[in-house]
Amino acid sequence: MGDMARMRNIVVLTGAGISAESGIDTFRGGGGLWEQHRVEDVATPEAFARDPELVQRFYDMRRAAVQTKQPNAAHHALARLEAEWRGELLIVTQNVDDLHERAGASGVLHMHGTHLNAWCTGCDARHRWTGTLIEKPPCPECGEASLRPDVVWFGEMPYEMERIYAALRGADLFVSIGTSGAVYPAAGFVQDASQLGARTLELNLERSQGSHWFDESRQGPATQLVPRWVEEMLAG
Ligand code: BJW
């Protein structure tokens, strides 16, 4: 790992596994169902058009839950690395929770959006939103009852792709934490980073679908693996 510590520019990708030990359910682990629905069946524009109440209930419940959870040692360690690292460090998260920010990280890119925003499909305004949407509240901007969760569903374009690919082009090291590698384009970042010349490291509870793409893969809980890796980087 000594050579890793000599690297300058790091891109970190996080997934649901980094928030699992904070008590937020992952998507595909342990049952992976919500009221008998797979995430692939509720996190789509088609599901929202067909049964908006079901989809709003799913997000209202998770938006409420996330506000009762706290960042864990892995979120804190990444925030520390961001503050102390001498080169560039970009945290890209697929998570819609705000635990990276509440651990003190800044400049986190939320490629799949955020629970704590509502997006008006009428006037395109975005509003910070901590309450529920199921009762169809009016948009504070235009008054229409056209608010939806500001999250990226299957078939929609993830946010911040240009900034992410620009960072991958300049990366010496790409680190993936707590993601199953089941959902694209995030699942393809390891191959993109590799082809662009970066070294690649996976930190995950178990081997993932994409483990074989990484130069190195370490298995264990994020609250142990991430602080240990951050110590190595800062000690180097
Ligand atoms: C721990 C742990 C602990 C547990 N410590 N680890 C066929 C082939 C290729 C692609 C496609 C295809 N058909 C369709 C597509 C595209 C589609 C896609 O990928 N589908 C797949 C099903 C194949 N993708 C899209 O539609 C995306 N848009 C798109 O592609 O636009 C076109 C485009 C192309 C190229 C460039 C740009 C644009 C949009 C995807 C949107 C995903 N949205 C969701 C919902 C967000 C809102 C919400 O939260 O509800 O995002 S789905 C869900 O999955 C969520 C997550 O961010 C995402 C990834 O899940 P994640 O984070 O990996 O969680 P898990 O549960 O899967 O894994 C957790 C891991 O942690 C596990 O490995 C555990 O072991 C581990 N773990 N405890 C460490 N303590």
py3Dmol code that shows the C-alpha trace and the ligand (Angstrom):
import py3Dmol

protein = """\
ATOM      1  CA  MET A   1       0.000   0.000   0.000  1.00  0.00           C
ATOM      2  CA  GLY A   2       3.027   2.289   0.258  1.00  0.00           C
ATOM      3  CA  ASP A   3       2.757   3.241  -3.420  1.00  0.00           C
ATOM      4  CA  MET A   4      -0.912   4.152  -2.983  1.00  0.00           C
ATOM      5  CA  ALA A   5       0.033   6.712  -0.380  1.00  0.00           C
ATOM      6  CA  ARG A   6       2.246   8.484  -2.932  1.00  0.00           C
ATOM      7  CA  MET A   7      -0.725   9.121  -5.195  1.00  0.00           C
ATOM      8  CA  ARG A   8      -2.201  12.597  -5.486  1.00  0.00           C
ATOM      9  CA  ASN A   9      -5.665  12.554  -6.988  1.00  0.00           C
ATOM     10  CA  ILE A  10      -8.288  10.268  -5.543  1.00  0.00           C
ATOM     11  CA  VAL A  11     -11.879   9.567  -6.547  1.00  0.00           C
ATOM     12  CA  VAL A  12     -13.962   7.712  -3.959  1.00  0.00           C
ATOM     13  CA  LEU A  13     -17.287   6.136  -4.960  1.00  0.00           C
ATOM     14  CA  THR A  14     -19.624   5.134  -2.135  1.00  0.00           C
ATOM     15  CA  GLY A  15     -22.779   3.009  -2.085  1.00  0.00           C
ATOM     16  CA  ALA A  16     -25.385   1.803   0.370  1.00  0.00           C
ATOM     17  CA  GLY A  17     -22.869  -0.395   2.224  1.00  0.00           C
ATOM     18  CA  ILE A  18     -21.132   2.621   3.775  1.00  0.00           C
ATOM     19  CA  SER A  19     -24.390   3.631   5.492  1.00  0.00           C
ATOM     20  CA  ALA A  20     -25.445   0.084   6.473  1.00  0.00           C
ATOM     21  CA  GLU A  21     -23.830   0.298   9.906  1.00  0.00           C
ATOM     22  CA  SER A  22     -25.700   3.572  10.502  1.00  0.00           C
ATOM     23  CA  GLY A  23     -28.902   1.519  10.236  1.00  0.00           C
ATOM     24  CA  ILE A  24     -29.921   2.394   6.678  1.00  0.00           C
ATOM     25  CA  ASP A  25     -30.969  -0.649   4.645  1.00  0.00           C
ATOM     26  CA  THR A  26     -28.994  -1.580   1.547  1.00  0.00           C
ATOM     27  CA  PHE A  27     -30.927  -2.323  -1.645  1.00  0.00           C
ATOM     28  CA  ARG A  28     -29.856  -5.824  -2.530  1.00  0.00           C
ATOM     29  CA  GLY A  29     -28.772  -7.380   0.755  1.00  0.00           C
ATOM     30  CA  GLY A  30     -30.822  -9.447   3.249  1.00  0.00           C
ATOM     31  CA  GLY A  31     -34.116  -9.866   1.434  1.00  0.00           C
ATOM     32  CA  GLY A  32     -33.715  -6.586  -0.397  1.00  0.00           C
ATOM     33  CA  LEU A  33     -37.460  -6.156  -0.684  1.00  0.00           C
ATOM     34  CA  TRP A  34     -39.735  -3.329   0.410  1.00  0.00           C
ATOM     35  CA  GLU A  35     -43.370  -4.424   0.875  1.00  0.00           C
ATOM     36  CA  GLN A  36     -42.649  -7.246  -1.609  1.00  0.00           C
ATOM     37  CA  HIS A  37     -41.307  -4.845  -4.234  1.00  0.00           C
ATOM     38  CA  ARG A  38     -37.795  -4.944  -5.689  1.00  0.00           C
ATOM     39  CA  VAL A  39     -36.070  -1.572  -5.884  1.00  0.00           C
ATOM     40  CA  GLU A  40     -36.034  -1.993  -9.669  1.00  0.00           C
ATOM     41  CA  ASP A  41     -39.866  -1.991  -9.524  1.00  0.00           C
ATOM     42  CA  VAL A  42     -40.381   1.144  -7.422  1.00  0.00           C
ATOM     43  CA  ALA A  43     -37.410   3.293  -8.446  1.00  0.00           C
ATOM     44  CA  THR A  44     -38.584   3.964 -11.996  1.00  0.00           C
ATOM     45  CA  PRO A  45     -40.559   6.750 -13.715  1.00  0.00           C
ATOM     46  CA  GLU A  46     -42.987   4.061 -14.928  1.00  0.00           C
ATOM     47  CA  ALA A  47     -43.725   2.947 -11.356  1.00  0.00           C
ATOM     48  CA  PHE A  48     -44.315   6.574 -10.348  1.00  0.00           C
ATOM     49  CA  ALA A  49     -46.719   7.115 -13.262  1.00  0.00           C
ATOM     50  CA  ARG A  50     -48.573   3.877 -12.486  1.00  0.00           C
ATOM     51  CA  ASP A  51     -48.804   4.165  -8.704  1.00  0.00           C
ATOM     52  CA  PRO A  52     -47.530   7.518  -7.377  1.00  0.00           C
ATOM     53  CA  GLU A  53     -48.792   6.861  -3.838  1.00  0.00           C
ATOM     54  CA  LEU A  54     -46.786   3.649  -3.546  1.00  0.00           C
ATOM     55  CA  VAL A  55     -43.622   5.372  -4.702  1.00  0.00           C
ATOM     56  CA  GLN A  56     -44.180   8.483  -2.556  1.00  0.00           C
ATOM     57  CA  ARG A  57     -44.798   6.250   0.488  1.00  0.00           C
ATOM     58  CA  PHE A  58     -41.516   4.412  -0.141  1.00  0.00           C
ATOM     59  CA  TYR A  59     -39.607   7.717  -0.254  1.00  0.00           C
ATOM     60  CA  ASP A  60     -41.550   9.430   2.570  1.00  0.00           C
ATOM     61  CA  MET A  61     -40.683   6.515   4.842  1.00  0.00           C
ATOM     62  CA  ARG A  62     -36.998   6.539   3.905  1.00  0.00           C
ATOM     63  CA  ARG A  63     -36.772  10.384   4.050  1.00  0.00           C
ATOM     64  CA  ALA A  64     -38.134  10.264   7.618  1.00  0.00           C
ATOM     65  CA  ALA A  65     -35.844   7.375   8.628  1.00  0.00           C
ATOM     66  CA  VAL A  66     -32.654   8.952   7.341  1.00  0.00           C
ATOM     67  CA  GLN A  67     -33.179  11.958   9.598  1.00  0.00           C
ATOM     68  CA  THR A  68     -32.989   9.681  12.634  1.00  0.00           C
ATOM     69  CA  LYS A  69     -29.630   8.108  11.609  1.00  0.00           C
ATOM     70  CA  GLN A  70     -26.087   9.233  12.335  1.00  0.00           C
ATOM     71  CA  PRO A  71     -22.888   9.052  10.287  1.00  0.00           C
ATOM     72  CA  ASN A  72     -20.546   6.218  11.252  1.00  0.00           C
ATOM     73  CA  ALA A  73     -16.767   5.799  11.521  1.00  0.00           C
ATOM     74  CA  ALA A  74     -16.440   5.269   7.753  1.00  0.00           C
ATOM     75  CA  HIS A  75     -18.170   8.580   6.896  1.00  0.00           C
ATOM     76  CA  HIS A  76     -16.033  10.348   9.513  1.00  0.00           C
ATOM     77  CA  ALA A  77     -12.806   8.817   8.207  1.00  0.00           C
ATOM     78  CA  LEU A  78     -13.566   9.942   4.632  1.00  0.00           C
ATOM     79  CA  ALA A  79     -14.342  13.473   5.843  1.00  0.00           C
ATOM     80  CA  ARG A  80     -10.997  13.473   7.639  1.00  0.00           C
ATOM     81  CA  LEU A  81      -9.183  12.289   4.502  1.00  0.00           C
ATOM     82  CA  GLU A  82     -10.892  15.010   2.470  1.00  0.00           C
ATOM     83  CA  ALA A  83      -9.720  17.638   4.970  1.00  0.00           C
ATOM     84  CA  GLU A  84      -6.146  16.376   5.379  1.00  0.00           C
ATOM     85  CA  TRP A  85      -5.271  14.905   1.973  1.00  0.00           C
ATOM     86  CA  ARG A  86      -2.617  16.955   0.178  1.00  0.00           C
ATOM     87  CA  GLY A  87      -3.939  16.242  -3.344  1.00  0.00           C
ATOM     88  CA  GLU A  88      -7.398  16.301  -4.863  1.00  0.00           C
ATOM     89  CA  LEU A  89     -10.065  14.089  -3.364  1.00  0.00           C
ATOM     90  CA  LEU A  90     -13.586  13.812  -4.752  1.00  0.00           C
ATOM     91  CA  ILE A  91     -16.300  11.840  -2.996  1.00  0.00           C
ATOM     92  CA  VAL A  92     -18.989  10.628  -5.404  1.00  0.00           C
ATOM     93  CA  THR A  93     -21.895   8.925  -3.692  1.00  0.00           C
ATOM     94  CA  GLN A  94     -24.753   6.877  -5.070  1.00  0.00           C
ATOM     95  CA  ASN A  95     -26.471   7.347  -1.712  1.00  0.00           C
ATOM     96  CA  VAL A  96     -29.351   9.747  -1.285  1.00  0.00           C
ATOM     97  CA  ASP A  97     -28.723  10.144   2.454  1.00  0.00           C
ATOM     98  CA  ASP A  98     -26.745  13.121   3.831  1.00  0.00           C
ATOM     99  CA  LEU A  99     -24.401  11.190   6.148  1.00  0.00           C
ATOM    100  CA  HIS A 100     -21.196  12.213   4.328  1.00  0.00           C
ATOM    101  CA  GLU A 101     -22.124  15.880   4.806  1.00  0.00           C
ATOM    102  CA  ARG A 102     -23.150  15.387   8.425  1.00  0.00           C
ATOM    103  CA  ALA A 103     -19.747  13.760   9.051  1.00  0.00           C
ATOM    104  CA  GLY A 104     -18.165  16.994   7.778  1.00  0.00           C
ATOM    105  CA  ALA A 105     -17.404  16.225   4.119  1.00  0.00           C
ATOM    106  CA  SER A 106     -17.985  19.034   1.639  1.00  0.00           C
ATOM    107  CA  GLY A 107     -18.226  18.954  -2.137  1.00  0.00           C
ATOM    108  CA  VAL A 108     -19.800  15.482  -2.213  1.00  0.00           C
ATOM    109  CA  LEU A 109     -21.406  14.677  -5.583  1.00  0.00           C
ATOM    110  CA  HIS A 110     -24.770  12.918  -5.209  1.00  0.00           C
ATOM    111  CA  MET A 111     -25.052  11.167  -8.558  1.00  0.00           C
ATOM    112  CA  HIS A 112     -28.432   9.552  -7.663  1.00  0.00           C
ATOM    113  CA  GLY A 113     -29.866  12.691  -6.020  1.00  0.00           C
ATOM    114  CA  THR A 114     -30.891  13.342  -2.438  1.00  0.00           C
ATOM    115  CA  HIS A 115     -33.754  12.389  -0.126  1.00  0.00           C
ATOM    116  CA  LEU A 116     -33.833  15.856   1.393  1.00  0.00           C
ATOM    117  CA  ASN A 117     -34.844  17.596  -1.835  1.00  0.00           C
ATOM    118  CA  ALA A 118     -38.150  17.754  -3.641  1.00  0.00           C
ATOM    119  CA  TRP A 119     -38.126  18.492  -7.369  1.00  0.00           C
ATOM    120  CA  CYS A 120     -41.039  20.174  -9.125  1.00  0.00           C
ATOM    121  CA  THR A 121     -41.645  18.589 -12.510  1.00  0.00           C
ATOM    122  CA  GLY A 122     -43.868  21.590 -13.340  1.00  0.00           C
ATOM    123  CA  CYS A 123     -41.390  24.468 -12.968  1.00  0.00           C
ATOM    124  CA  ASP A 124     -38.110  22.516 -12.404  1.00  0.00           C
ATOM    125  CA  ALA A 125     -37.470  24.176  -9.010  1.00  0.00           C
ATOM    126  CA  ARG A 126     -35.743  22.177  -6.268  1.00  0.00           C
ATOM    127  CA  HIS A 127     -36.580  22.687  -2.604  1.00  0.00           C
ATOM    128  CA  ARG A 128     -35.043  21.327   0.559  1.00  0.00           C
ATOM    129  CA  TRP A 129     -37.730  18.939   1.865  1.00  0.00           C
ATOM    130  CA  THR A 130     -37.745  17.112   5.187  1.00  0.00           C
ATOM    131  CA  GLY A 131     -41.469  16.248   5.383  1.00  0.00           C
ATOM    132  CA  THR A 132     -43.741  14.047   3.298  1.00  0.00           C
ATOM    133  CA  LEU A 133     -44.900  14.319  -0.326  1.00  0.00           C
ATOM    134  CA  ILE A 134     -47.706  11.758  -0.384  1.00  0.00           C
ATOM    135  CA  GLU A 135     -50.372  14.399   0.338  1.00  0.00           C
ATOM    136  CA  LYS A 136     -49.331  16.244  -2.860  1.00  0.00           C
ATOM    137  CA  PRO A 137     -48.244  19.562  -1.317  1.00  0.00           C
ATOM    138  CA  PRO A 138     -48.004  22.566  -3.673  1.00  0.00           C
ATOM    139  CA  CYS A 139     -44.608  23.579  -5.039  1.00  0.00           C
ATOM    140  CA  PRO A 140     -43.495  26.665  -3.034  1.00  0.00           C
ATOM    141  CA  GLU A 141     -42.378  28.232  -6.329  1.00  0.00           C
ATOM    142  CA  CYS A 142     -45.259  27.651  -8.785  1.00  0.00           C
ATOM    143  CA  GLY A 143     -48.066  26.262  -6.618  1.00  0.00           C
ATOM    144  CA  GLU A 144     -48.565  23.127  -8.725  1.00  0.00           C
ATOM    145  CA  ALA A 145     -48.891  19.736  -6.999  1.00  0.00           C
ATOM    146  CA  SER A 146     -46.005  18.404  -9.084  1.00  0.00           C
ATOM    147  CA  LEU A 147     -43.343  17.558  -6.513  1.00  0.00           C
ATOM    148  CA  ARG A 148     -41.409  14.287  -6.661  1.00  0.00           C
ATOM    149  CA  PRO A 149     -38.348  13.031  -4.796  1.00  0.00           C
ATOM    150  CA  ASP A 150     -35.172  14.549  -6.295  1.00  0.00           C
ATOM    151  CA  VAL A 151     -33.624  11.137  -6.915  1.00  0.00           C
ATOM    152  CA  VAL A 152     -32.443   9.375 -10.074  1.00  0.00           C
ATOM    153  CA  TRP A 153     -34.568   6.427 -11.099  1.00  0.00           C
ATOM    154  CA  PHE A 154     -33.725   3.629 -13.547  1.00  0.00           C
ATOM    155  CA  GLY A 155     -33.753   4.973 -17.071  1.00  0.00           C
ATOM    156  CA  GLU A 156     -32.965   8.531 -15.923  1.00  0.00           C
ATOM    157  CA  MET A 157     -29.632  10.276 -16.364  1.00  0.00           C
ATOM    158  CA  PRO A 158     -27.511  10.344 -13.199  1.00  0.00           C
ATOM    159  CA  TYR A 159     -26.403  13.795 -12.027  1.00  0.00           C
ATOM    160  CA  GLU A 160     -22.938  15.343 -12.307  1.00  0.00           C
ATOM    161  CA  MET A 161     -21.641  12.909 -14.940  1.00  0.00           C
ATOM    162  CA  GLU A 162     -19.346  15.461 -16.594  1.00  0.00           C
ATOM    163  CA  ARG A 163     -17.666  16.381 -13.329  1.00  0.00           C
ATOM    164  CA  ILE A 164     -17.339  12.711 -12.394  1.00  0.00           C
ATOM    165  CA  TYR A 165     -15.694  11.697 -15.682  1.00  0.00           C
ATOM    166  CA  ALA A 166     -13.401  14.745 -15.515  1.00  0.00           C
ATOM    167  CA  ALA A 167     -12.273  13.634 -12.045  1.00  0.00           C
ATOM    168  CA  LEU A 168     -11.808  10.026 -13.227  1.00  0.00           C
ATOM    169  CA  ARG A 169      -9.602  11.269 -16.065  1.00  0.00           C
ATOM    170  CA  GLY A 170      -7.291  12.945 -13.533  1.00  0.00           C
ATOM    171  CA  ALA A 171      -7.401  10.196 -10.906  1.00  0.00           C
ATOM    172  CA  ASP A 172      -4.350   8.285  -9.690  1.00  0.00           C
ATOM    173  CA  LEU A 173      -6.492   6.142  -7.417  1.00  0.00           C
ATOM    174  CA  PHE A 174     -10.145   5.063  -7.606  1.00  0.00           C
ATOM    175  CA  VAL A 175     -11.676   3.592  -4.457  1.00  0.00           C
ATOM    176  CA  SER A 176     -15.111   1.972  -4.359  1.00  0.00           C
ATOM    177  CA  ILE A 177     -16.759   1.522  -0.954  1.00  0.00           C
ATOM    178  CA  GLY A 178     -19.885  -0.483  -0.110  1.00  0.00           C
ATOM    179  CA  THR A 179     -21.471  -0.917  -3.503  1.00  0.00           C
ATOM    180  CA  SER A 180     -22.603  -4.113  -5.224  1.00  0.00           C
ATOM    181  CA  GLY A 181     -21.563  -3.009  -8.709  1.00  0.00           C
ATOM    182  CA  ALA A 182     -25.033  -3.891 -10.010  1.00  0.00           C
ATOM    183  CA  VAL A 183     -26.084  -0.460 -11.267  1.00  0.00           C
ATOM    184  CA  TYR A 184     -24.580   1.433 -14.205  1.00  0.00           C
ATOM    185  CA  PRO A 185     -22.986   3.832 -14.964  1.00  0.00           C
ATOM    186  CA  ALA A 186     -21.440   3.771 -11.442  1.00  0.00           C
ATOM    187  CA  ALA A 187     -20.592   0.065 -11.787  1.00  0.00           C
ATOM    188  CA  GLY A 188     -18.471   0.917 -14.833  1.00  0.00           C
ATOM    189  CA  PHE A 189     -16.320   3.583 -13.142  1.00  0.00           C
ATOM    190  CA  VAL A 190     -13.723   0.998 -12.114  1.00  0.00           C
ATOM    191  CA  GLN A 191     -13.127  -0.006 -15.727  1.00  0.00           C
ATOM    192  CA  ASP A 192     -13.143   3.632 -16.857  1.00  0.00           C
ATOM    193  CA  ALA A 193     -10.638   4.571 -14.143  1.00  0.00           C
ATOM    194  CA  SER A 194      -8.429   1.582 -14.925  1.00  0.00           C
ATOM    195  CA  GLN A 195      -8.344   2.368 -18.627  1.00  0.00           C
ATOM    196  CA  LEU A 196      -7.468   5.960 -17.776  1.00  0.00           C
ATOM    197  CA  GLY A 197      -4.473   4.735 -15.795  1.00  0.00           C
ATOM    198  CA  ALA A 198      -5.677   4.839 -12.181  1.00  0.00           C
ATOM    199  CA  ARG A 199      -4.988   2.196  -9.590  1.00  0.00           C
ATOM    200  CA  THR A 200      -8.242   0.718  -8.249  1.00  0.00           C
ATOM    201  CA  LEU A 201      -9.231  -0.499  -4.775  1.00  0.00           C
ATOM    202  CA  GLU A 202     -12.484  -2.013  -3.522  1.00  0.00           C
ATOM    203  CA  LEU A 203     -13.574  -1.949   0.134  1.00  0.00           C
ATOM    204  CA  ASN A 204     -16.739  -4.023   0.606  1.00  0.00           C
ATOM    205  CA  LEU A 205     -18.297  -6.434   3.068  1.00  0.00           C
ATOM    206  CA  GLU A 206     -17.973  -9.244   0.547  1.00  0.00           C
ATOM    207  CA  ARG A 207     -16.725  -9.685  -2.974  1.00  0.00           C
ATOM    208  CA  SER A 208     -19.025  -7.783  -5.333  1.00  0.00           C
ATOM    209  CA  GLN A 209     -20.120  -8.348  -8.915  1.00  0.00           C
ATOM    210  CA  GLY A 210     -17.272  -6.111 -10.030  1.00  0.00           C
ATOM    211  CA  SER A 211     -14.489  -7.281  -7.672  1.00  0.00           C
ATOM    212  CA  HIS A 212     -12.456  -8.852 -10.449  1.00  0.00           C
ATOM    213  CA  TRP A 213     -12.065  -5.451 -12.139  1.00  0.00           C
ATOM    214  CA  PHE A 214     -10.139  -4.020  -9.183  1.00  0.00           C
ATOM    215  CA  ASP A 215      -6.369  -4.168  -8.652  1.00  0.00           C
ATOM    216  CA  GLU A 216      -7.101  -4.923  -5.011  1.00  0.00           C
ATOM    217  CA  SER A 217     -10.254  -5.908  -3.127  1.00  0.00           C
ATOM    218  CA  ARG A 218     -10.529  -5.956   0.669  1.00  0.00           C
ATOM    219  CA  GLN A 219     -13.474  -7.535   2.472  1.00  0.00           C
ATOM    220  CA  GLY A 220     -14.957  -6.405   5.785  1.00  0.00           C
ATOM    221  CA  PRO A 221     -17.320  -3.870   7.356  1.00  0.00           C
ATOM    222  CA  ALA A 222     -16.834  -0.285   6.181  1.00  0.00           C
ATOM    223  CA  THR A 223     -16.463   1.031   9.741  1.00  0.00           C
ATOM    224  CA  GLN A 224     -13.291  -1.053  10.032  1.00  0.00           C
ATOM    225  CA  LEU A 225     -11.879  -1.030   6.485  1.00  0.00           C
ATOM    226  CA  VAL A 226     -12.314   2.676   5.732  1.00  0.00           C
ATOM    227  CA  PRO A 227     -10.655   4.155   8.862  1.00  0.00           C
ATOM    228  CA  ARG A 228      -7.780   1.672   8.424  1.00  0.00           C
ATOM    229  CA  TRP A 229      -7.296   2.645   4.767  1.00  0.00           C
ATOM    230  CA  VAL A 230      -7.481   6.378   5.617  1.00  0.00           C
ATOM    231  CA  GLU A 231      -4.788   5.883   8.289  1.00  0.00           C
ATOM    232  CA  GLU A 232      -2.559   4.202   5.680  1.00  0.00           C
ATOM    233  CA  MET A 233      -3.045   7.036   3.211  1.00  0.00           C
ATOM    234  CA  LEU A 234      -2.339   9.780   5.748  1.00  0.00           C
ATOM    235  CA  ALA A 235       0.615   7.918   7.251  1.00  0.00           C
ATOM    236  CA  GLY A 236       2.207   7.579   3.791  1.00  0.00           C
TER     237      GLY A 236
END
"""
ligand_1 = """\
80
BJW
C -21.286 -3.394 3.024
C -21.753 -3.347 4.330
C -20.864 -2.859 5.333
C -23.332 -4.148 3.070
N -19.639 -2.471 4.982
N -20.064 -3.013 2.707
C -28.133 -3.511 -18.832
C -26.748 -3.403 -18.726
C -26.154 -2.248 -18.240
C -26.918 -1.173 -17.828
C -28.285 -1.278 -17.937
C -28.885 -2.418 -18.435
N -30.228 -2.232 -18.420
C -30.477 -1.003 -17.904
C -29.302 -0.398 -17.601
C -29.099 0.932 -16.995
C -29.524 0.974 -15.546
C -28.883 -0.194 -14.786
O -27.756 -0.141 -14.370
N -29.647 -1.263 -14.559
C -29.135 -2.450 -13.863
C -30.267 -3.078 -13.083
C -28.499 -3.373 -14.896
N -29.049 2.226 -15.021
C -29.753 3.348 -15.127
O -30.867 3.361 -15.616
C -29.086 4.616 -14.660
N -29.171 5.593 -15.679
C -28.530 5.433 -16.860
O -27.868 4.440 -17.113
O -28.675 6.493 -17.730
C -27.988 6.397 -19.005
C -26.517 6.731 -18.893
C -25.539 5.865 -19.363
C -24.197 6.192 -19.287
C -23.812 7.385 -18.720
C -24.781 8.229 -18.236
C -26.123 7.891 -18.313
C -29.787 5.190 -13.428
C -29.611 4.309 -12.236
C -30.391 4.890 -11.053
C -30.293 4.032 -9.814
N -31.172 4.519 -8.822
C -31.183 3.883 -7.499
C -32.320 4.523 -6.665
C -31.919 5.928 -6.188
C -32.925 6.509 -5.275
C -33.177 5.657 -4.045
O -32.325 5.593 -3.142
O -34.259 5.068 -3.983
O -29.919 4.072 -6.871
S -31.368 2.117 -7.552
C -30.301 1.798 -6.182
O -29.138 1.061 -6.632
C -29.783 3.163 -5.735
C -28.351 2.883 -5.444
O -27.593 4.094 -5.461
C -27.987 1.919 -6.523
C -26.750 1.096 -6.236
O -26.914 0.306 -5.100
P -25.700 0.072 -4.088
O -25.354 1.343 -3.429
O -24.607 -0.626 -4.790
O -26.387 -0.851 -2.989
P -26.533 -2.465 -2.941
O -27.552 -2.772 -1.925
O -26.744 -3.018 -4.303
O -25.106 -2.986 -2.459
C -24.591 -2.697 -1.186
C -23.213 -3.338 -1.038
O -22.684 -3.008 0.237
C -23.228 -4.885 -1.098
O -22.194 -5.343 -1.965
C -22.947 -5.310 0.344
O -22.178 -6.511 0.442
C -22.153 -4.162 0.867
N -22.255 -3.942 2.330
N -23.007 -3.862 4.425
C -19.236 -2.581 3.717
N -21.222 -2.800 6.679
"""
view = py3Dmol.view(width=600, height=400)
view.addModel(protein, "pdb")
view.setStyle({"model": 0}, {"cartoon": {"style": "trace"}})
view.addModel(ligand_1, "xyz")
view.setStyle({"model": 1}, {"stick": {}})
view.zoomTo()
view.show()
